Amino acid sequence: MKTPKTKEELIDRVVDQIKLDVRCGDYSAIQELMKLCPVENLIAFLPEVDWRHFTHLVTEEYLKKEKDESAS
């Protein structure tokens, strides 16, 4: 297997690993990876009909970030 040289190749390798983890029933690494994703991206991944259930999280995330920045 050749070494990934581009971000697209890296993404492809990560997707392959995610597929393997899912087949094995291991979701822990996927959940940890998703914790690093912006809330907006996670919401956008869902079907549009589900967005309204989570849009409040965008405001909560923004307010938390503002609070953290003002404490610095």
Protein Blocks (a to p, Z undefined) as FASTA:
>chain_A
ZZdfbfklmmmmmmmmmmmmmmnopaklmmmmmmmpcfklmmmmpcfklmmmmmmmmmmm
mmmmmmmmmmZZ
